[in-house]
Amino acid sequence: MSDPVPARSPRRPFPFRFFFWSTLVVGVGAGSVYLADQMVLAPRRRLEAKVALLETETLRLKTYLKLLEYTERRAQLEVISQIRDAAGETVNNLRFTELDPQGGVVGAQRVFELKGEEVYVDTLVIKFEDHFVEAGDPLRGKALLLFRRIFTNRVKPDEGYYLDRNGAPPERYASGAVPNAFERDLWAKFWEVANSEPQAKQTGVKAMHGQAVYGRLLPNKVYTLLMRSTGELILPAPTEPAAPEATP
């Protein structure tokens, strides 16, 4: 006789109501967290990112403005005398003195006689990318300048006087020291690099070109040519010549 089969206990019904409400509570909680993130935290993060970006940009602009304000004396042009010749033309007797950043004399002073009412000083300039200048890069932190020639509205550029010592690089530059190998190479390949975008990018050059300033000079005045770190050459109002030292 077979053993009796035990009676099966009745199945417990699936707790649909509990599952529904639990799922609903979890969903509402997750949705609340998402909404809180999107409506409160995410905008705050975006705002903080914008503030950080603005602070960085403000610092960059302040640095750039300081660089624009910073100038170095690079040369003086003294009008020793100015007369009218028999034909009524203005004849300027000029003394050109190249300076280092501290105002010391670089090389020999040179005296020129030029006819004309407007005197031009022609230069070659090498400007580097802004981020090098802003960071004060030791090689590319300041623009490089080479005085090329001086002429007037009555004397053609090719008939004026050359100032660059037959195309040699400056005797002193930015730091006051002799040009380094990097600078000498740029001067030697000036027009080659100026006309080659790949070479310019490789050396960090923003632009290489000629640049001239000119003015109608007055007699017995000293004009100082200033260069900003970013490469702009300016010619402010003149000063009086220094008085000669009294003899003891």
Backbone hydrogen bonds, N-H to C=O, Kabsch-Sander energy under -0.5 kcal/mol:
donor,donor_aa,acceptor,acceptor_aa,energy
16,F,14,F,-2.6
19,F,15,P,-2.8
20,F,16,F,-2.7
21,W,17,R,-2.5
22,S,18,F,-2.8
23,T,19,F,-2.7
24,L,20,F,-2.5
25,V,21,W,-2.7
26,V,22,S,-2.7
27,G,23,T,-2.8
28,V,24,L,-2.8
29,G,25,V,-2.5
30,A,26,V,-3.0
31,G,27,G,-2.9
32,S,28,V,-2.4
33,V,29,G,-2.3
34,Y,30,A,-2.5
35,L,31,G,-3.1
36,A,32,S,-2.8
37,D,33,V,-2.4
38,Q,34,Y,-2.9
39,M,35,L,-3.1
40,V,36,A,-2.1
41,L,36,A,-1.7
42,A,37,D,-4.5
44,R,40,V,-1.4
45,R,41,L,-2.6
46,R,42,A,-2.7
47,L,43,P,-2.6
48,E,44,R,-2.7
49,A,45,R,-2.4
50,K,46,R,-2.4
51,V,47,L,-2.7
52,A,48,E,-2.4
53,L,49,A,-2.2
54,L,50,K,-2.7
55,E,51,V,-2.6
56,T,52,A,-2.2
57,E,53,L,-2.5
58,T,54,L,-2.9
59,L,55,E,-2.3
60,R,56,T,-2.2
61,L,57,E,-2.6
62,K,58,T,-2.5
63,T,59,L,-2.4
64,Y,60,R,-2.4
65,L,61,L,-2.6
66,K,62,K,-2.1
67,L,63,T,-1.9
68,L,64,Y,-2.1
69,E,65,L,-1.9
70,Y,66,K,-1.5
72,E,227,M,-2.1
73,R,101,P,-0.5
74,R,225,L,-2.6
75,A,225,L,-1.2
76,Q,97,T,-2.6
77,L,223,Y,-3.4
78,E,76,Q,-0.5
78,E,95,R,-2.6
79,V,221,K,-2.8
80,I,78,E,-1.2
80,I,93,N,-1.9
81,S,93,N,-1.3
83,I,91,V,-2.1
85,D,89,E,-2.4
88,G,85,D,-2.1
91,V,83,I,-3.1
92,N,90,T,-0.5
92,N,114,L,-3.4
93,N,81,S,-2.7
94,L,92,N,-0.7
94,L,112,F,-3.0
95,R,78,E,-2.5
96,F,94,L,-0.5
96,F,110,R,-3.4
97,T,76,Q,-2.5
97,T,95,R,-0.5
98,E,106,V,-0.5
99,L,74,R,-2.5
100,D,104,G,-2.3
103,G,100,D,-2.4
106,V,98,E,-3.1
107,G,105,V,-0.5
110,R,96,F,-2.4
112,F,94,L,-2.7
114,L,92,N,-2.4
114,L,112,F,-0.5
116,G,90,T,-2.5
119,V,117,E,-0.5
119,V,215,G,-2.5
120,Y,151,F,-3.5
121,V,213,V,-2.8
122,D,120,Y,-0.5
122,D,149,R,-3.1
123,T,211,Q,-2.6
124,L,146,L,-2.5
125,V,209,H,-2.8
126,I,144,L,-2.5
127,K,125,V,-0.5
127,K,207,A,-3.3
129,E,204,G,-2.3
132,F,129,E,-1.1
133,V,129,E,-1.5
134,E,130,D,-3.2
135,A,131,H,-1.5
136,G,132,F,-0.5
136,G,133,V,-1.0
137,D,132,F,-2.5
141,G,137,D,-1.8
143,A,229,S,-2.1
144,L,126,I,-2.5
146,L,124,L,-2.3
148,R,122,D,-2.9
149,R,122,D,-1.3
150,I,161,Y,-2.5
151,F,120,Y,-1.9
152,T,155,V,-1.2
153,N,118,E,-1.4
154,R,115,K,-0.6
156,K,154,R,-0.5
159,E,156,K,-1.5
160,G,156,K,-0.5
160,G,157,P,-1.2
161,Y,150,I,-2.2
163,L,148,R,-3.3
164,D,148,R,-1.1
168,A,164,D,-0.8
168,A,165,R,-1.2
173,Y,177,A,-1.7
176,G,173,Y,-5.6
184,R,180,N,-2.7
185,D,181,A,-2.1
186,L,182,F,-1.7
187,W,183,E,-2.5
188,A,184,R,-2.4
189,K,185,D,-1.6
190,F,187,W,-1.3
193,V,189,K,-3.0
194,A,190,F,-2.5
195,N,191,W,-1.3
196,S,193,V,-1.7
200,A,196,S,-2.3
201,K,197,E,-2.6
202,Q,198,P,-2.3
203,T,199,Q,-1.8
204,G,200,A,-0.6
204,G,201,K,-0.8
205,V,200,A,-2.6
206,K,127,K,-3.0
207,A,127,K,-1.9
209,H,125,V,-1.9
211,Q,123,T,-2.4
213,V,121,V,-1.8
215,G,119,V,-1.6
217,L,215,G,-0.9
220,N,79,V,-1.9
221,K,218,L,-0.7
222,V,239,T,-2.8
223,Y,77,L,-2.7
225,L,75,A,-2.8
225,L,223,Y,-0.5
226,L,224,T,-0.6
226,L,234,I,-2.5
227,M,72,E,-2.2
228,R,232,E,-2.5
229,S,67,L,-0.9
229,S,70,Y,-1.1
231,G,228,R,-1.9
234,I,226,L,-2.9
234,I,232,E,-0.5
239,T,222,V,-2.4
